[in-house]
Amino acid sequence: MSKAYAEMSKEELRELQEQLNSKYVDAKGKGLSLNMARGKPSPAQLDMVMDFLDVLDSKSAMISEDGVDTRNYGEMDGIPEAKKLMADIMDTQPENIIVCGNASLNIMYDTFSRAFVHGIMGNTPWAKLDKVKFLCPAPGYDRHFAICEHFGVEMITVPMFSDGPDMDMIEKLVAEDESIKGIWCVPKYSNPLGVSYSDEKVKRFAALKPAAKDFRIFWDNAYAIHHLYEDESRQDKILDIISECAKAGNPDMVFEFASTSKVTFAGAGISAIASSVANLDDMRKSMTIQTIGYDKINQLRHVRYFKDINGVKAHMMKHASFLRPKFEACEKVLDEELSGLGIASWTVPNGGYFISLDVLEGCAKKVVSMCKEAGVTLTGAGATFPYKKDPKDSNIRIAPSYPSPEEMAQATDLLVLCVKLAAVEKLLEA
Amino acid sequence: MSKAYAEMSKEELRELQEQLNSKYVDAKGKGLSLNMARGKPSPAQLDMVMDFLDVLDSKSAMISEDGVDTRNYGEMDGIPEAKKLMADIMDTQPENIIVCGNASLNIMYDTFSRAFVHGIMGNTPWAKLDKVKFLCPAPGYDRHFAICEHFGVEMITVPMFSDGPDMDMIEKLVAEDESIKGIWCVPKYSNPLGVSYSDEKVKRFAALKPAAKDFRIFWDNAYAIHHLYEDESRQDKILDIISECAKAGNPDMVFEFASTSKVTFAGAGISAIASSVANLDDMRKSMTIQTIGYDKINQLRHVRYFKDINGVKAHMMKHASFLRPKFEACEKVLDEELSGLGIASWTVPNGGYFISLDVLEGCAKKVVSMCKEAGVTLTGAGATFPYKKDPKDSNIRIAPSYPSPEEMAQATDLLVLCVKLAAVEKLLEA
């Protein structure tokens, strides 16, 4: 039905441009004000979790399984029942878990900070090295890259594919360059692609032979349980990196992170780090100086609310029922309006919080700014790459979680219009 | 009535020793198991706050004064009503406040960490300096000293008096040594002495002329509202260090810390840092990389529970009614058993969480270990000094908050017995 733009004559393109321009002028007149910039839960999704606030009250028993009063100081590791719950979410064992505060980003930052000041397991603190480099599969999560930038860590972009990052490149680089100290990964429903690492890639990660003894995989399992579909065949599964690393003779090579920020309340959840016992013991040396303990009452609240991992899974299916229509509303418009035009490609993820859209090279910034002008805010173009520089200026991250499905359709209508306009302009300039 | 031990003959001392020894053997037989080691709230005190868990439930309005959904991401500074509450507790203004996570110790550690990796206001990061020194008024808080030790900061002990630390020494040292980057202070009901800084000393702090441009006073106002007496004449007051520093032309010289750990629940309260706007802006550069925001729901819970500072003050009077009898039970035994013997002196604080006991030089370790042997755990002797080394081996910190008043009396009975025994042994050796 639709003709690929590249096959159009200049004249056809000019005519199309005129039509699109007139539509864009109309769109600007509508006074839209929609935000698809960040992976924020919607008010409706949060309303659904309000009964979380009922589970603890003045009549509640406040003692943990191992007899600790959750209202008092201590138990830095977290209460045992919370360690078990987070271990089940992260597909590991309670002894590999420290339950922390309200945000996994905070643990990631602190882990960096510790590596810089105190070093990992007796290795030279990174602050004392001339050069520290990190591998950054991209498109990726802007806040990971921001941590690197803030600590002056040089980022090396690694291409992402639909089954994980470019392992050939990673294997080669870490083996030959001792200044490469880590890599950022979002292994499941990755931000922003929504793809999950294949078993083969996870095994290749676990078998890396890095030159740096303190090389660590920063495994941000942010979307471990964030499926969009009930049908198990549409639920991605990844291997447990911690046991894979152990099997491959690299037991200490990974720090894994997760939280319940997108499970209960964003900013009022609990987070956890998972790693080898040796790594955790190394961390505890600093953590016990940094804190007497994290918020155990909120840990207890989570355990009482969910009971166990099955409670979490059932709860996440309710989330899916809220999120799925938003994703599908966006995907429908993308499909109907952009298929076959040869000017864009996008991901159709089974979970997570994002859809990734690639437009013609050199057009992403323009598209984002045109959308903004007409009232739809997207994540800044380039944000998904180190130093906010998308070398092709083509990737756009779409966050469908906040708007309603209707708003998502409206916002995507505008987005596809801008994608088309930018494409036509580019082709006319060629 | 009682004769000073120093005036006793060897024979009298030997006789006394025999009596005391026999009492000690009896005491050991009682099978005591009491803990006066840490400033932990007692279960009864925590029971009193259980209605704190009722203020938010599934029916609650969750939007902050400025329209922010506390259940969602964002608002790194904290919600305005929580900034106001913490500002009132800390006797400063909301614009001088960032409300943080569950523990002020964590903010102090992070503030150190930032200074080490990123430097304060563009100054050289401390990690890049050959030497960083801190002044440590002592006896003081062991966890402050632990942070210094963990970061390899050299600690210089400064004597503490009943109205604050030795200002002559502090003024001289900071003026001449650029490697001195800070000082730890607990200005009100100080840990462990329970004394508060006089107005004159606060003013001298504010007027310091440090050689280091990035010298900072770490003002741990942990017991800002923790009075033991309703009578206002027995409530210590200190000057606001932030406005005093501003008046003295040193607006950026102080970081102040506080939390509600000993107001609501230990480990599930909220904390805050107070400082000049310029300092806070400098911190925000790192904090916005470290976190999207702290737990705003717990902030809201605090504000709804207390309404305002008057609610907090009324609440703290309920705490006082729990804590006071424990302090008084201890003080009564100390007074009755040790007055006039010339072998000990102790503080009688108007607030805070500790009583400080000084025994004969060289006897503190022995007393603590004898107590332990008979079932009463005290803070390790030396813990109140840098590197855990009390140069006189004479200071013992008593934490009356956890045991009941009856248990405090029992525990202090044993303590005074051990103080006497150690004194007699010392005098006999002389």
HADDOCK unambig.tbl for C-alpha pairs under 7 A between the chains (distance, minus, plus):
assign (segid A and resid 40 and name CA) (segid B and resid 72 and name CA) 6.98 0.50 0.50
assign (segid A and resid 40 and name CA) (segid B and resid 73 and name CA) 6.72 0.50 0.50
assign (segid A and resid 41 and name CA) (segid B and resid 72 and name CA) 6.88 0.50 0.50
assign (segid A and resid 46 and name CA) (segid B and resid 71 and name CA) 6.85 0.50 0.50
assign (segid A and resid 50 and name CA) (segid B and resid 58 and name CA) 4.61 0.50 0.50
assign (segid A and resid 51 and name CA) (segid B and resid 58 and name CA) 4.84 0.50 0.50
assign (segid A and resid 53 and name CA) (segid B and resid 56 and name CA) 6.39 0.50 0.50
assign (segid A and resid 53 and name CA) (segid B and resid 57 and name CA) 4.63 0.50 0.50
assign (segid A and resid 53 and name CA) (segid B and resid 58 and name CA) 5.56 0.50 0.50
assign (segid A and resid 54 and name CA) (segid B and resid 57 and name CA) 5.00 0.50 0.50
assign (segid A and resid 54 and name CA) (segid B and resid 58 and name CA) 5.97 0.50 0.50
assign (segid A and resid 56 and name CA) (segid B and resid 53 and name CA) 6.38 0.50 0.50
assign (segid A and resid 57 and name CA) (segid B and resid 53 and name CA) 4.63 0.50 0.50
assign (segid A and resid 57 and name CA) (segid B and resid 54 and name CA) 5.01 0.50 0.50
assign (segid A and resid 58 and name CA) (segid B and resid 50 and name CA) 4.62 0.50 0.50
assign (segid A and resid 58 and name CA) (segid B and resid 51 and name CA) 4.86 0.50 0.50
assign (segid A and resid 58 and name CA) (segid B and resid 53 and name CA) 5.57 0.50 0.50
assign (segid A and resid 58 and name CA) (segid B and resid 54 and name CA) 5.99 0.50 0.50
assign (segid A and resid 71 and name CA) (segid B and resid 46 and name CA) 6.86 0.50 0.50
assign (segid A and resid 71 and name CA) (segid B and resid 265 and name CA) 5.24 0.50 0.50
assign (segid A and resid 71 and name CA) (segid B and resid 266 and name CA) 5.91 0.50 0.50
assign (segid A and resid 71 and name CA) (segid B and resid 267 and name CA) 6.92 0.50 0.50
assign (segid A and resid 71 and name CA) (segid B and resid 268 and name CA) 6.95 0.50 0.50
assign (segid A and resid 72 and name CA) (segid B and resid 40 and name CA) 6.99 0.50 0.50
assign (segid A and resid 72 and name CA) (segid B and resid 41 and name CA) 6.87 0.50 0.50
assign (segid A and resid 72 and name CA) (segid B and resid 265 and name CA) 6.31 0.50 0.50
assign (segid A and resid 72 and name CA) (segid B and resid 266 and name CA) 4.63 0.50 0.50
assign (segid A and resid 72 and name CA) (segid B and resid 267 and name CA) 6.25 0.50 0.50
assign (segid A and resid 73 and name CA) (segid B and resid 40 and name CA) 6.73 0.50 0.50
assign (segid A and resid 73 and name CA) (segid B and resid 266 and name CA) 5.23 0.50 0.50
assign (segid A and resid 73 and name CA) (segid B and resid 267 and name CA) 5.48 0.50 0.50
assign (segid A and resid 102 and name CA) (segid B and resid 294 and name CA) 6.76 0.50 0.50
assign (segid A and resid 102 and name CA) (segid B and resid 295 and name CA) 6.33 0.50 0.50
assign (segid A and resid 105 and name CA) (segid B and resid 290 and name CA) 6.35 0.50 0.50
assign (segid A and resid 105 and name CA) (segid B and resid 291 and name CA) 5.91 0.50 0.50
assign (segid A and resid 106 and name CA) (segid B and resid 290 and name CA) 5.10 0.50 0.50
assign (segid A and resid 106 and name CA) (segid B and resid 291 and name CA) 5.32 0.50 0.50
assign (segid A and resid 109 and name CA) (segid B and resid 290 and name CA) 5.40 0.50 0.50
assign (segid A and resid 127 and name CA) (segid B and resid 127 and name CA) 6.91 0.50 0.50
assign (segid A and resid 146 and name CA) (segid B and resid 289 and name CA) 6.48 0.50 0.50
assign (segid A and resid 147 and name CA) (segid B and resid 289 and name CA) 6.10 0.50 0.50
assign (segid A and resid 265 and name CA) (segid B and resid 71 and name CA) 5.24 0.50 0.50
assign (segid A and resid 265 and name CA) (segid B and resid 72 and name CA) 6.33 0.50 0.50
assign (segid A and resid 266 and name CA) (segid B and resid 71 and name CA) 5.91 0.50 0.50
assign (segid A and resid 266 and name CA) (segid B and resid 72 and name CA) 4.65 0.50 0.50
assign (segid A and resid 266 and name CA) (segid B and resid 73 and name CA) 5.23 0.50 0.50
assign (segid A and resid 267 and name CA) (segid B and resid 71 and name CA) 6.92 0.50 0.50
assign (segid A and resid 267 and name CA) (segid B and resid 72 and name CA) 6.26 0.50 0.50
assign (segid A and resid 267 and name CA) (segid B and resid 73 and name CA) 5.49 0.50 0.50
assign (segid A and resid 267 and name CA) (segid B and resid 293 and name CA) 6.25 0.50 0.50
assign (segid A and resid 267 and name CA) (segid B and resid 294 and name CA) 6.10 0.50 0.50
assign (segid A and resid 267 and name CA) (segid B and resid 295 and name CA) 5.25 0.50 0.50
assign (segid A and resid 267 and name CA) (segid B and resid 296 and name CA) 6.95 0.50 0.50
assign (segid A and resid 268 and name CA) (segid B and resid 71 and name CA) 6.94 0.50 0.50
assign (segid A and resid 268 and name CA) (segid B and resid 295 and name CA) 4.81 0.50 0.50
assign (segid A and resid 268 and name CA) (segid B and resid 296 and name CA) 6.86 0.50 0.50
assign (segid A and resid 268 and name CA) (segid B and resid 297 and name CA) 6.35 0.50 0.50
assign (segid A and resid 289 and name CA) (segid B and resid 146 and name CA) 6.49 0.50 0.50
assign (segid A and resid 289 and name CA) (segid B and resid 147 and name CA) 6.11 0.50 0.50
assign (segid A and resid 290 and name CA) (segid B and resid 105 and name CA) 6.34 0.50 0.50
assign (segid A and resid 290 and name CA) (segid B and resid 106 and name CA) 5.10 0.50 0.50
assign (segid A and resid 290 and name CA) (segid B and resid 109 and name CA) 5.40 0.50 0.50
assign (segid A and resid 291 and name CA) (segid B and resid 105 and name CA) 5.91 0.50 0.50
assign (segid A and resid 291 and name CA) (segid B and resid 106 and name CA) 5.32 0.50 0.50
assign (segid A and resid 293 and name CA) (segid B and resid 267 and name CA) 6.24 0.50 0.50
assign (segid A and resid 294 and name CA) (segid B and resid 102 and name CA) 6.77 0.50 0.50
assign (segid A and resid 294 and name CA) (segid B and resid 267 and name CA) 6.11 0.50 0.50
assign (segid A and resid 295 and name CA) (segid B and resid 102 and name CA) 6.33 0.50 0.50
assign (segid A and resid 295 and name CA) (segid B and resid 267 and name CA) 5.28 0.50 0.50
assign (segid A and resid 295 and name CA) (segid B and resid 268 and name CA) 4.80 0.50 0.50
assign (segid A and resid 296 and name CA) (segid B and resid 267 and name CA) 6.97 0.50 0.50
assign (segid A and resid 296 and name CA) (segid B and resid 268 and name CA) 6.86 0.50 0.50
assign (segid A and resid 297 and name CA) (segid B and resid 268 and name CA) 6.35 0.50 0.50
